Amino acid sequence: MNTVEIHLRALEPEDLLALEKIENDTAYWKYSNQTEPFSRVLLKQFIREQQQDIFQVRQKRFVISNQDKILLGCIDLFDFEPLHRRAGIGLYLLQEYRNKGIGSKALGLLEEYAKNILQLKTLYANIAIENKTSKFLFQSAGFSQSGLKKEWNFYQGEFHDEYLYQKTL
């Protein structure tokens, strides 16, 4: 599986069930500041809106897919700031595709797009202090910890710190 070829593609209507599984995975709501499930109606609308230009909506979600168009996960650009040439990155892989090098490959593809198409200078990621897997992934991809947001997020009955990782392209 380490040799799996991946690419980034647009969300399609056929991705609805997988997107519903991803967005409604309550274990990850604490990282996305989500407090309730998304309905299928809302997710269908979200898929349609992804056809809008990133310069208008300031975000873009890509599906991480293999050659057979199977959805392996999603990677997002958010808080897109064209004037300052920066954006945040969000990454989610389905459980069965984790720890196989797919996240690293997806980050590389997104960086190429951000640098060559959007002409961004900086990408950043907000990573919960306890999320060791994401810290390792982003550090391995050349991101550096540039800040610590103390008691930034509240979940599981207490406040948690969050790291800010950045990469200059």
N, C-alpha and C positions, 0 to 999 in steps of 0.2 A: 504493500500500500504506500510505502514511502516514495515510490516512483510515479504516483498518480499525477496525471497532468490535469491542471485546473485552469479555469478562466473566470473572469468576472463578466456577468451579463446583467441585463435589466430584469427587474421583477416582471413576471408574467402572470396572467390569471390562473394558470395551472399551479402556481406556487402557493395558492391560498391556504391549503391545509397545512403545509409545512410552516408558512408564516404564522398561522394561528398557533401552532405548537411552540414556535420560538417566542412569540410575543406574550403568550400566556403561560410561560414557564415561570411560576411564582418564585422559584429559587433564585432567579436573576433580577427580579423586580428591584431589589435593593440597589443594584448597580445602575439601573436605568431610571430611577425615581418614579417608577410606575406603581400605582396603588390599586388598580382594578383591571380586570381582563378587557381585551378589545373584542368587540363583536365582529362577526364576519362582514357585516355591512360596512363598518369602519375600515376593516382591512382591505376590502375590495376598493373602497375609495382611496386608501393609501396607495395601493398598487396603481390605480389610474393616475394619481397625482405624481408618481415617480417619472411620468413622461414629461413633466414640466422641466424647464431649464433650471439648473442649479443656481444660476445667477438670480433667478426669481424667487425660488423657495428656500435657498441657502442650505439645502441638504440634499443628499443623494444616497440611496441604498442600492447596493449591488448584491447579486446572488453569487456566492462562491459555488461553482458548478464543475462537474467533471465532463468528459467528452460525451457522455450519454445524457447530458442536460439534467442530471440528478442534483438536487439542491443539497449541498454539504453544510452550508451555513450562510451567513450574511456579513457584509462589511459596509460600514457607512462613513460618509463624510457628513459632519454636522457643524453648526456654527461657522459656516463658510463665510469668510470675510475677504472678498476680492480686493478691496482697497489695501488691506494689510497683508494679503497673500498668505492666509493661513486657514486651517480648518482642523476640527477635531476628528478623531477616528473612533468608531465603535466596531467591535468584532464579536461575532457569536458563531461557534461551530456546534453542530449537532454532536451529541455525546460520542457516537460511534466513529466520528472522524477526528477526534482530538488526539493530540500527541503523535501525529503522523506526518508532521511537516507542512500540513495544509495551511495553517495559520500564517506561517512564515512566508509561504509562497503568495498567499492572498495579500499580505502586507506589501510585499515587493511589487505586485501588480498595481495595487492602489497607489503606491508611491510614484510609480512610472506615470500613471494617469494624472496624479496631482501635479507633478513637476512638468511633464511634457505637454499636457493638454490644458490644464488650468493655470499653469505657470505659478504654482504656489511655492513659497519659500520655506514655510514651517508647517509641520504636522504635529499634533499633540494628542495625548491620551490621558484620561483621568482614570486612575487605577486604585481600587480599594487596597488599603495597606495589607489586608490578609489574602489578597488574590495573588499568590505566589506564581501561579502558572502564567498569568498575564504579564506580571513584572518580568519574568524570565523571557517570555516571547518578545516583548518590546525592547528589552535590553539587548537581546540577541540580534534584533533588527536595527540596532544602532541608535535607539532612543536613549536619552539620558534623563535621569531624574533631575528636574529643575526646581521642584518645589514640594512642599508638604502643606496640605490644607488641614489644619488641626480641627478635630471634632466637626468635620464637614458634613457628614451624612448621618442621619438617625435611622437605625433599623435594629431589630432584635432587642429593643428596649434600651439601647444605649447609643451614644455618639461614636463614630468611627472616623479615623483619619483617612485622607485620600492623597495619593501622590499625583503630581503632575509630571508627565514625561513628555519630552519634546525631541524633535529631530529637524535639523536644518537640511533641506534638500539641495 
